[in-house]
């Protein structure tokens, strides 16, 4: 069982917006700004798309945005495109030099 | 370009040990921290360990602490993960990954290598 809770699946039509949640506790998501999100397509390695809650690495489209409220972090994908279909994993610093992940969310573009 | 290539995976019997390697190229390895992350079949990611650029800071995930050792050889541009007393539930793809910033052991990482599959089975 993963430390952070994500919905197993999410979906949306092209052009729509989808938000994926990532719920933890005050010891991890709620207590730190060190939340990140990774995108993973089948058979591929994870790729960092959001770090420090809401920052985007160079090259990541601004359709991807991150936020946090209390113990829940969120990833929003706006203007969904077919290429956004992937698994999305959230991660948080959990104190004592420990990192934790969520179970991952499979995003389907209908 | 940055490249990370893991090796050392395969089929191993329960109770045995295994050492994974990750060869880095395309960047100044000695200036970056490194992580190991694994993914069991059909499951999410699990962070396992991290080591700072100069090996002065080493951290382990709670679920595997005591059964793994992370190390690095900056002269060989390689990071290692030793896993002891392997269990069936250690079956996973193991990824090495570079810490995001130079000289900082970040709480995020990119890029990852393509992974090496470890199957623990009798």
Interface residues (C-beta under 8 A of the other chain):
Chain A: X2 X6 X32 X34 X36 X38 X40 X44 X45 X46 X47 X48 X51 X52 X57 X89 X91 X92 X93 X97 X98 X99 X100 X101 X102 X103 X104
Chain B: X37 X43 X44 X45 X46 X47 X50 X57 X59 X61 X62 X95 X97 X100 X106 X107 X108 X109 X110 X111 X112 X113 X114 X115
